[in-house]
Amino acid sequence: MMPLYLPICLPLAAAGVMLLQAPSNGRRYPTALAGSLLHLAAAVYLLLRVDQAGLISVQTGNWPAPFGITLVADLLSAAMVVITALMGLAVVVYARPAVADSMEQRRALVFVHVLLAAISGAFLTGDLFNLYVWFEVMLMASFGLMTGGRGWRAVKGMTAYVILNLLATLFFLIAIGLLYGLAGTLNMAHLHQQLGAVSSDATVAAVATLLLFAFGIKAALFPFYHWLPAAYPQLPIHTAALFAGLLTKVGVYSLLRVATLLFADFEEILMPLLLGSAALTMLLGVLGAAAQNDVRRILSYHIISQVGYMVLGIALFTPLALAATIVYLLHHIVVKTNLFLIAGLVRHLGGSYALDRLGGLYARSGWLAVGFLVPALSLAGIPPLSGFWAKLLVIRSALASDHLLLAILALAVGLLTVYSMTKIWQAAFWSPAPAAERLSAPAAGAAALWMGVPVAVLAAVTVGFGLGIEPIFRFAVQAAEQLVNPHLYVTMVLGG
Amino acid sequence: MTTLLALLTGLIFAAGIYLILSGSLLRLIFGLALASNAVNLLIFTAGGLDARRSPLIAADQTAIAEPVANALPQAMILTAVVIGFAIVTFVLALLYRHRLDRPKALGEARP
């Protein structure tokens, strides 16, 4: 009962407490830190409970199943909540020096926790309309965080984000309205039963396409990804790290949930669309990155290309491919958040995000160089790091489904990823330092520690993920099994 | 009635999309507001219009005897209206920032 409420309520409570504390002094930060720690503890507790029981659900307010809002956690959602809480904690720790410096960032801490609560809610809800509400809460929190960025360009990038995401939720709402008209319910487990009885294929196809459009914008799928590289580089770097790790993945998760629970019988309508979109997302994302010259923009484009891999797994729709998507999700969130945090350190040490102004960082900080190499090589898919296994699984499932071309494309995109990462390595770490006077003073000890520890921990998680892939893979297979056979999900939610 | 509301929804939607695509930020916001109202109408229509009675049980009965209106779509519309209102307010504030940052950019802004 409690474990499902806690990961949503604790960050919300932390945000509420912070609102009562004046942002002018340092009191908000301990609250934020405590909130994140408790969130992580609650998430781990949830995962343990789910691991024991296989699946847990609760009817809020004791309304019986298809009428009230159901919260439900299977292995996938529990794992996603844990990883969300971990990223939240890493970002809050990392933001410590920035928060100490700026009033704006102290204010933003409230939104960080609202965002964490909303993301956890989106992962845990079993009701489509409730998912829409969490999307809106997420959107408002991210708007709040974005207003921290200053200047004309920032507002311009933000506008693209705001408008496209508003359109996405609008179309999500249309799909919800039509689904309710079709099936008379919005509880996802109940929809799973009802949609089988719906005879009108055309309406279901329309709903599926609307949902694909809505979640596609959220996940930054081709052809809807342009908002992402416009918006993310304008954000303060720790906020960008949080967004980069989690926001698009909520879209991928929703796609995964809806594809398996609602539209598994309508596979042939959706899957060709998803396959094509995933392939182009992978390719265009990585090509976009190759053309960029700013660390944040390169990393932003790589989010897009990596989302392509995950959606490819959903589009292939075999149990192995779904397991691959789950491994990819977990791997990618950690690595991408870490890379953005490292970009912040690069800026801190080298004074810029632009590749042509950076240099000599390897000589200045060997630790940072190692810290960059681990997630960068993992992103590119070098064994034995986590990205290698994630890519291997996606490619193997593509081969198993006789999609030879897609497998080759996935490999080629991996190669191009190496190219981008080498570009950053070459320009920022390996090349000689530019004019010496531009370099900032070496970081003060305490600030470097606050910023360095989360990076080191996340890098260690990446290495551990790669070396200990066996249990994680088994976990992903189990989670994918739950997605493919939603029998347990449906009986748990609807009460047999 | 359903046909009429369907046509109306389509019309408002068309107007909203036209405004969204028109290229000026202020029109874009009006377009979004119109489109979100169209969605509310759509949910209302999809919930079914044939039953005219309110879902109340008479004092001497224990169950609903005749077809009644479905209250759930109305609850959903209410939620959506509140959220839509908050969002329009936010986007208007964003537009105001636009003006503050670059006073002459309002007409030429291309999101």
Interface residues (C-beta under 8 A of the other chain):
Chain A: F129 V133 E136 L139 M140 F143 T147 G151 W152 V155 K156 M158 T159 A160 V162 I163 L166 L167 L170 L173 I174 I176 G177 L178 Y180 G181
Chain B: I20 L25 L28 L32 A35 S36 V39 L42 I43 T45 A46 G47 G48 L72 P73 M76 T79 A80 I83 A86 I87 F90 V91 L94 R97 H98 D101 R102 A105 A109 P111
